Amino acid sequence: MKTLSGDFFIFKEGEKMENFKIITSKDNSLIKLVCALQGSASARKEHNLFVLEGLRICDDARTSGIKFDKLIVGESAFSKYENAVQSFAHNAVECYKIPDSLFKKISDTTSPQGIIALAKMPQKDTQINKNGRYIALENINDPSNLGAISRTAEALGVTLEEIENFLREKMQEAAKEQDV
C-alpha cells in the first residue's frame, strides 16, 4: 500500500494501481445514493443497482462473478481487511475511502464492517427453462439458513430467486453476526 497526497493506491505486481478517491462529506452524491439504495426498493430499481454490505457478502459476490460498480471502504476496514479490499478493488470500477463516522451513517447494519459495494442488478431471464431446476423461498424464519440454502442450491445447479425485499436486510445481519 502506498500513500500519495492523501490518495491511497493498492496494487498487485504487474497490474495498474487502483486509486481510492476520498469522500468526507455526508452531502456527497454517492453517499446520498447509497442511503437511497439502502432504504428504497424503488431507488434500487430506478438506478439498477443493489447494495452489498459486509466482508463475507462482498466476497461471495466477487467469487460468483459479480462486478462492483463502486466500492466504498471505511478507514478502519481499509487497513483491517487489506487483502480483501485489494481483491475487491480489482473487481470495482470506482473505489472510495470514507471516514468511519460517515460509514456508520450509510450502513444498514448496527455494527458495520466498513465495506460496501454497489453492483448492477443482474438481468433476469424471463424465460423459464422447463427442464431447469429452481428454488423459490418465502417467509424465511431463520435468515442465517439462507446462505446454506443458496450454496447448496448453487452446487446442485438450482437458480435461487429472492422473493421479498426484506430478506436482503436479514441476510446482511445474519452474515455480520456469523463473522463476528
VEXTI-943575 format. One record per residue (C-alpha): residue in one letter; chain; x, y, z. Coordinates in pm, 1 decimal, padded with zeros to 6 digits. Example, Ala and Ser with C-alpha at 12.3 -4.5 7.8 and 13.67 -1.06 7.14 Angstrom:
// VEXTI-943575
 code unit        u        v        w
    A    A  01230.0 -00450.0  00780.0
    S    A  01367.0 -00106.0  00714.0
This chain:
// VEXTI-943575
 code unit        u        v        w
    M    A  00000.0  00000.0  00000.0
    K    A  00129.0  00344.4 -00089.2
    T    A  00012.4  00692.9  00008.2
    L    A  00038.7  00991.7 -00225.8
    S    A -00109.2  01334.1 -00147.5
    G    A -00393.7  01188.9  00059.4
    D    A -00498.3  00939.3 -00208.4
    F    A -00446.1  00570.0 -00145.8
    F    A -00333.0  00324.5 -00407.3
    I    A -00339.4 -00050.5 -00390.2
    F    A -00152.9 -00250.4 -00646.6
    K    A -00055.3 -00601.7 -00737.0
    E    A  00271.6 -00675.8 -00907.2
    G    A  00224.6 -00637.5 -01281.5
    E    A -00114.7 -00462.1 -01252.5
    K    A -00205.5 -00095.6 -01264.3
    M    A -00265.9  00082.0 -00935.8
    E    A -00622.3  00141.2 -00820.9
    N    A -00699.6  00491.4 -00699.7
    F    A -00920.3  00528.0 -00392.0
    K    A -01097.7  00863.3 -00400.1
    I    A -01160.3  01025.2 -00062.9
    I    A -01512.4  01132.2  00040.6
    T    A -01562.8  01324.4  00365.0
    S    A -01899.6  01497.5  00319.8
    K    A -02239.1  01349.0  00401.4
    D    A -02372.2  01572.4  00122.0
    N    A -02171.3  01387.4 -00144.1
    S    A -02393.0  01247.6 -00421.3
    L    A -02255.0  00893.8 -00378.2
    I    A -02330.2  00898.5 -00004.5
    K    A -02685.0  01014.4 -00079.7
    L    A -02719.9  00742.7 -00344.1
    V    A -02612.9  00467.5 -00102.1
    C    A -02864.0  00591.7  00157.8
    A    A -03140.0  00591.5 -00104.2
    L    A -03049.7  00242.5 -00225.3
    Q    A -03035.2  00109.8  00132.3
    G    A -03382.3  00238.3  00211.7
    S    A -03587.0  00200.9 -00102.5
    A    A -03663.6 -00079.6 -00346.1
    S    A -03784.6  00181.2 -00595.7
    A    A -03444.6  00357.6 -00577.1
    R    A -03269.9  00025.3 -00643.3
    K    A -03493.8 -00031.1 -00946.4
    E    A -03454.6  00327.5 -01068.9
    H    A -03073.7  00317.6 -01052.8
    N    A -03049.4 -00051.0 -01146.4
    L    A -02810.4 -00100.7 -00853.1
    F    A -02811.8 -00301.1 -00532.5
    V    A -02604.0 -00275.2 -00214.4
    L    A -02373.8 -00543.4 -00079.7
    E    A -02257.4 -00474.5  00274.7
    G    A -02001.0 -00669.6  00470.1
    L    A -01688.2 -00866.9  00402.8
    R    A -01847.6 -01206.2  00350.5
    I    A -02130.7 -01091.8  00123.7
    C    A -01892.9 -00885.9 -00092.0
    D    A -01650.8 -01177.3 -00115.2
    D    A -01929.3 -01421.7 -00207.6
    A    A -02049.1 -01179.9 -00476.3
    R    A -01697.0 -01130.7 -00614.2
    T    A -01627.3 -01504.4 -00630.9
    S    A -01966.0 -01552.0 -00802.4
    G    A -01855.8 -01316.7 -01080.4
    I    A -02047.1 -01004.2 -00978.5
    K    A -01852.9 -00691.7 -01077.2
    F    A -01874.2 -00393.2 -00844.2
    D    A -01973.0 -00058.8 -00989.0
    K    A -01846.7  00118.3 -00676.4
    L    A -01653.0  00003.5 -00370.7
    I    A -01680.5  00210.5 -00052.3
    V    A -01443.5  00132.3  00234.5
    G    A -01428.0  00285.4  00581.4
    E    A -01088.5  00395.2  00717.2
    S    A -01061.9  00112.3  00972.6
    A    A -01164.8 -00156.5  00724.9
    F    A -00913.0 -00023.2  00474.7
    S    A -00624.7 -00145.8  00690.6
    K    A -00802.7 -00423.2  00883.7
    Y    A -00907.3 -00609.9  00568.2
    E    A -00622.6 -00500.4  00341.0
    N    A -00607.3 -00820.7  00131.5
    A    A -00983.7 -00836.4  00083.5
    V    A -01000.9 -00465.3 -00001.2
    Q    A -00727.6 -00515.7 -00260.8
    S    A -00919.6 -00804.6 -00413.8
    F    A -01245.5 -00607.1 -00414.0
    A    A -01070.5 -00301.8 -00564.2
    H    A -00959.1 -00505.3 -00864.7
    N    A -01322.9 -00607.0 -00911.5
    A    A -01458.0 -00249.6 -00893.2
    V    A -01494.5  00028.6 -01148.1
    E    A -01455.0  00303.8 -00885.3
    C    A -01313.5  00288.3 -00530.8
    Y    A -01379.6  00526.1 -00241.3
    K    A -01245.9  00562.0  00111.0
    I    A -01457.0  00737.2  00374.0
    P    A -01425.0  00816.0  00746.8
    D    A -01569.3  00552.8  00980.9
    S    A -01814.1  00808.4  01122.0
    L    A -01958.4  00865.6  00773.4
    F    A -01963.9  00492.5  00702.7
    K    A -02183.8  00438.1  01009.3
    K    A -02435.4  00684.6  00863.7
    I    A -02469.0  00493.9  00534.7
    S    A -02451.9  00145.6  00682.0
    D    A -02762.5 -00066.8  00712.6
    T    A -02616.9 -00275.3  00997.8
    T    A -02576.2 -00199.3  01367.6
    S    A -02203.2 -00283.9  01374.7
    P    A -02071.2 -00222.6  01022.3
    Q    A -01755.8 -00394.9  00899.4
    G    A -01671.9 -00096.7  00680.7
    I    A -01716.0 -00241.3  00331.7
    I    A -01997.9 -00161.4  00088.9
    A    A -02012.8 -00245.2 -00279.0
    L    A -02269.7 -00127.2 -00530.7
    A    A -02340.5 -00361.4 -00820.1
    K    A -02569.2 -00353.4 -01120.2
    M    A -02885.3 -00558.8 -01092.5
    P    A -02841.7 -00883.8 -01282.0
    Q    A -03055.8 -00915.0 -01590.8
    K    A -03338.8 -01153.5 -01517.6
    D    A -03406.8 -01425.8 -01767.6
    T    A -03778.4 -01405.8 -01833.4
    Q    A -03772.5 -01747.1 -01998.6
    I    A -03816.8 -02035.9 -01758.2
    N    A -03645.8 -02348.5 -01874.5
    K    A -03897.4 -02629.9 -01832.1
    N    A -03608.2 -02870.3 -01780.6
    G    A -03433.1 -02638.9 -01532.4
    R    A -03422.6 -02672.8 -01154.0
    Y    A -03532.5 -02381.5 -00939.0
    I    A -03594.3 -02297.2 -00576.5
    A    A -03825.1 -02024.1 -00450.4
    L    A -03821.1 -01910.6 -00088.5
    E    A -04089.5 -01734.3  00105.9
    N    A -04126.5 -01635.7  00472.0
    I    A -03780.8 -01747.8  00580.9
    N    A -03790.8 -01757.8  00962.2
    D    A -03416.9 -01808.1  01013.2
    P    A -03228.4 -01594.2  00759.8
    S    A -02892.4 -01737.2  00866.8
    N    A -03000.4 -02055.2  00686.1
    L    A -03037.1 -01865.0  00358.5
    G    A -02661.5 -01876.9  00295.1
    A    A -02656.8 -02255.5  00338.1
    I    A -02962.9 -02290.6  00115.1
    S    A -02808.7 -02074.2 -00158.6
    R    A -02472.0 -02258.2 -00150.8
    T    A -02649.7 -02596.0 -00167.4
    A    A -02874.6 -02472.5 -00448.5
    E    A -02575.3 -02341.4 -00643.0
    A    A -02392.5 -02671.9 -00600.8
    L    A -02698.0 -02852.7 -00738.1
    G    A -02735.4 -02610.7 -01028.7
    V    A -03056.1 -02456.6 -00895.3
    T    A -03137.4 -02089.7 -00961.0
    L    A -03205.8 -01908.7 -00633.5
    E    A -03474.2 -01639.7 -00668.1
    E    A -03520.5 -01384.2 -00387.8
    I    A -03890.8 -01343.0 -00314.8
    E    A -03915.4 -01047.2 -00074.8
    N    A -03705.2 -00732.9 -00024.9
    F    A -03675.2 -00774.1  00349.6
    L    A -03458.8 -01084.2  00301.2
    R    A -03173.1 -00859.7  00187.4
    E    A -03153.7 -00687.7  00525.2
    K    A -03187.4 -01014.0  00715.4
    M    A -02915.7 -01182.9  00508.3
    Q    A -02674.9 -00896.9  00579.2
    E    A -02744.6 -00908.2  00952.7
    A    A -02706.3 -01286.4  00964.1
    A    A -02376.2 -01273.9  00772.3
    K    A -02245.1 -00999.4  01000.0
    E    A -02336.8 -01199.9  01310.3
    Q    A -02157.0 -01508.7  01172.6
    D    A -01840.0 -01306.4  01101.1
    V    A -01825.3 -01150.4  01449.0
